[in-house]
Amino acid sequence: MTLPMANVSSGVVGFARQSVFENENLDKWQIPFGQWIEEIVFWLTTNIGGLLDAIKWPVDQMLKLVIDNLLQDWLPWPVVLALFFLLGISTRNARVGAGSAAALLVCGLLGDDYWNLTMETIGMITVAVIICAVVGVPLGIFSARVDSFWNRLRPILDGMQVIHPFVYLLPIIFLFGVRRTPGVLATLVFALPPIVRLTNLGVRQVPEDVVEAARAFGATERRVLREVQLPLARPAIMAGLNQTLLLSLSMVGIVAIIAGGGLGKPILTALNTSDIPTGASAGAGLYFVGVLLDRISQPEAGDRRANLFSKMRSAWDTRSEPIVPPMPDGAGGDASLPSGANTSKAKPAPLISVDRPRWVASTVAIAAGVLGAVSTLLTWGNGAGRLTSHFRFDDLSLVGPHSGLDATGGSWFGGLILIIALAAVAGGVAAIWFPKYRESTLALVSTLLACGTSIVAVAAAYLTVHVLSDDYSNGIGPWLAVAAGLALVASAAIAMFATHVDLRRVALGWRDALGLVVLAVFLIFAGAKGSWILDQRSDAAELAKRLAGEAGGGDQGGLAAEILAEAMSGTRRVTIGGLESGGPQIGYVCIVLAALAALAQAGRWIATARVQRNLSLATYALGVAIACVGIAWIASAIRLDTNQIAPGASAFLTVCGGLVLASRGWRSARMGAASAARRPAADRSTDLPKQVTTINEG
């Protein structure tokens, strides 16, 4: 079979026979996302089996205690009915208690073994709701009190709710197996977001004046949370618990697919066998269980009848009645401001001052960007394809020069450098000609620093790729790209160190940054060491040549059978790491960049305000560069349309780690200015003691 673009040096030649805009082109370039996930799952099951067992063990033990020991063995059915009757009375009223007991009794009378299936369903839901409450309520409280944590948790919760349960049911099967414990773990993924979201919403909706009044009377933050925010947020928390319970119930039928048990088992059987009586009975059982659990967990709106729990809580809350005097008019103002201060006209000190070095930096950036763009049009390699020889063995015997945009030359390494260089030129031109862009040197510095670091990293990664052929030689293109990148970094340094920085430019503290930085560095180091090439080819072609030579005119049918047998046994799954001697060795560049970013973050914690801002920008630029290296490798491999040889999952992990690192650095670099611009002038006197606030006397 002839591979597409096997011996062409230009990436454009592959489109000679059809238009670029035809839909068939999308089928040729496929992102191997499914193979990446499969590779990650295989690695997890092989290397962290002990951790997976530690996650599974407490859930398994809770299920055995609640279902096997308590509901099915120790407690006879009359005792269970009495317990649910008392539970309904204590949480609601006698009518709800009697209805709960009657619903359970009907579930037990539906047919053979329906009582045990009902108890198993209730036990699985109970365990799932308990774990969701234990995990979700603290997460919601912490999210309400720390905005940065909520901003990072919210996309995760969105994914947990948007993705269909069937999607994450597959990795749970591979990681934890089947039966009811993995089913409960899948239920946790689906049912956890509501209680986190509604707890966060309830705490945030507590009136601010009530919270400030509690703080004004000397209450600690722990007492404010325990005695003010949580009691007022209780309706929202209970609503979240109710939604978590109902979502757990909705998963009963889905987890039955992996032998989860419960009332979902007869429903699945009825679907497979078209058994209407069994399906109707199981559906009725789920209906009764859902209604009784919903009525017990969440009172109806406007139900003011006091139950046992509310009476006990009321008696405990009114054991002492502290007298809280009303706050005087105008309370809550800033006592630190002098009397008569006209804060409405207060203006903060300028965040960044712009001077002549900015023009020099912009001019150097334009020249360096043009040089970087020109470098992609020059020769990047002579002879074999430096990148493509790792994916197509035919490219080991190529001849002639290859430019930075050719598929057998720089490929997307050169293409990405061209895009970055043009972006640097646009940034330099905007800094000179557009006043709004000129007001913020931060925009110029961040653009030039990220572009320069990315060009150097991408060009260095290309030069680091291990050459498989002795006939290959480098061209001048990647070296000029490195020079252009260094010039962009120098232009960014000129603008960076010639500007004034106010203390409001200081970023978040080290506690907030530590978690994301550790995660990013871990992803990058793991990605650099892991697989960058996934080889799933069959050895059939090579075996056919060898056996054809050995046959020498023998029986062709026997030869074909022998080729087929050896080809099937010769199918391989080989992963080549980013640090292996025979691999691309591109991971070394990512490790160096990640180490520099980690040092920059460590230096931020002990540096002055100016150095903190500069190190944050450096972290942002290094993160973008790491992501660009991974993207260039993945895009270059996808461009070749070799489905049986794909870029490994570790390159994808490296891209993720670089993006996390870049977001951390960018947020640190700009957060202080954004927060200072949003706040009214009267609130700036409560900033850090080091900050100087200008107050105009009225």
Buried (B, 14 or more C-beta within 10 A) or exposed (E): EEBEBBBBBBBEBBBEEEEEEEEEBEEBEEEBEEBBBBBBBBBBBEEEEEEBEEBBEEBBEBBBBBBBEBBBEEBEBEEBBEBBBBBBBBBBBEEBBBBBBBBBBBBBEBBEEBBBBBBBBBBBBBBBBEBBBEBBBEBBBBBBBEEBBBEBBBEEBEEBBEEEBEEBBEBBBBBBEBBBBBBBBBBBBBBBBBBBBBBBBBBBBBEEEEBBBBBEEEBEEEEBBEEBBBEBBEBBBBBBBBBBBBBBBBBBBBBBBBBBBBBBBBBBBBEEEEBEEBBBBBBBBBBBBBEBBBBBBBBEEEEEEEBEEBEEBEEEEEEEEEEEEEEEEEEEEEEEBEEEBEBEEBEBBEBBEBEEBBBBBBBBBBBBBBBBBBBBEBBBBBBBBBBBBBBBBBBBEBEEBBBBBBBBBBBBBBBBBBBBBBBBBBBBBBBBEEEEBBEBBBBBBBBBBBBBBBBBBBBBBBBBBBBBBEEBBBBEBBBBBBBBBBBBBBBBBBBBEBBBBBBBBBBBEEEBBEEBBEBBBBBBBBBBBBBBBBBBBBBBEBBBEEBEEEBEEEEEEEBEEBBEEBBEEEEEEEBBBBBBEEBBBBBBBBBBBBBBBBBBBEBBEEBEBBBBBBBBBBBBBBBBBBBBBBBBBBBBBBBBBBEEBBBBBBBBBBBBBBBBBBBBBBBBBBBBBEEBEEBEBBBBBEBEEEBEBEBEEE
